[in-house]
Structure formats: structure tokens, C-alpha cells
Amino acid sequence: MTAGSPFDGIAAVYDETFTNTTLGRIYRRAVWRRLDALFYRGSRILELNCGTGEDALYLASKGVCVIATDASEAMLEQAAGKARERRLNGAVRTAYLNLADFSSRRALDLLESYNPPFDGALSNFGGLNCVADLGAVAEGLASVLRTRAPVVLCLMGRLVPWEWIWYCTRPSKAFRRVKTTGAVWRGIPIYYPTIGAVKKAFSPYFRPTRVAGIGFLLPPPYAEGVARRAPRLLRALDRLERRIEAVPPFAWLADHYLLELEKL
């Protein structure tokens, strides 16, 4: 048995509160555009912090085989259940993996059972924000990927003007991301590394190829109520944001940034 994860408590409602919301769908589509460009039919991808499996199922529908891992057994149950319902369980295989132990012998032995090297890797929507030692994740990931394998990492950003405005009357929340100690959620620390810090942590094994912002023009997911009332404006912001997502300095000012790397 594995120890319970703080994410177990939100697994049953995660899709309702994010995946299936207006902003959740827009944010995820922005990531999927890049997955389409990097991961090809017939490839084998390792997904870290798969959550309820939406990205794994999307890739599987495109002919990609996904080893979907997470530190929450409840999230893995959601992902596996969806894969069975959509008859994609042959292409999506779920496994427990705690990123804090990613470079341990036990974790690597688990991944060895899935016959690496993998053709790429994905970590979406802030899973890496829960990890104190990104260098250990980079080392573990490098050991199971083929040379020149693409890696897509989506993290929560540090400097978010939208958040400063949204929580302007609550400074402790408005500026929680800029604190050197990060924030605390359900008893676990959440870190907000800069893009440069993530690049540095991965630099011994990977080279950056692209960085883009998600949510610098678009409002953050917690503004769903406001966003739903202005669908035409939301669509316009989405179109414009996708056009300029990779133009500096937008990635540095976004709710999430999408960092693409290549295994050396």
C-alpha cells in the first residue's frame, strides 16, 4: 500500500472543477497543440502526474502509447476507469510514481518494467510545482528517455499580474508565488520556480527548445465564473494568446508556462 496523497481528496471532483470548465478546456487545448507537434503515432510516452488521465487519453486517441504515472492512487483510478470506458486501456497503462522519489532505485526499477527508453515525456499543469528537487526529476527522466526525446513541462508561473489584480485586496494571496518559501496547499509545499531555474535544473541532461505562456491574456482558472459570462471575449483572447504565446516576456507573466526540452 502507498501512503495517501493530498490529491486523493480532489480526484473525484477534479474534472468538474477544472477539466470540464471553460477555462480548463482552453488551457488544455493550448497544451495539446504542442503535444500534436511533438509526439507521433506509434511512440511511447512517459507521463508524470497524469491526474485523471485526460492528456493520456488524448494522446492514446492519436495512436500514442502512454505510461501514465501519478502519486495519487485515487487519480490513477480515475484515469484507468476512463481508459476502460473509452476502450483505450491497451494504449494507456497507469502506474504509481511519486516524483519526490523519481531517481530512487525502486522508481527506476518500476519504469524498467515498461521497457524504456521512452520516446518522450510529459508533465502537465503544475505537478512539478510540488517537487522541491527538480534536478533529481531531471536525472531520473534522463535515464529512461532516448536521445533527442522531446519533453513537455507545464508549470505554474511565478509572476502573474492577473493574480495580483484578482487578489488585490488580499496581498498574502496575491503575492504568494513570489515568496522564496512558496505556498502551502493541503499540508504540502508548492514551489514556483522561474523558467530559468527549471532550465538550470534540467540542463545537465536536456536542452530547452521552446517556452510559451498559457494564461497571460486569458484569466486564470479560478476566474471561471467571470470567463463564462464573456464567451466572445474569451475566444478572442485565446486566439491572440496562441499567436503570441512564445513571444517574450509573455511566458514569464503567465499563470502557467510551457517549457519544451530535448534529451541530450
ABEGO torsion letter per residue (X at the ends): XBBBBAAAAAAAAAAAAAAABAAAAAAAAAAAAAAAAABBBGBBBBBBGAEAGAAAAAAAAAGBBBBBBBABAAAAAAAAAAAAAAGAAAABBBBBBBAAAAABAAAAAAAAAAGOBBAEBBBBGGAAAABABAAAAAAAAAAABBBGBBBBBBBBBABBAAAAAAAAABAAAAAAAABAAEBBBGGBBBBBBBAAAAAAAAAAABBBABBBBBGAABBBAAAAAAAAABAAAAAAAAAAAAAAAABOAAAAABABBBBBBBBX
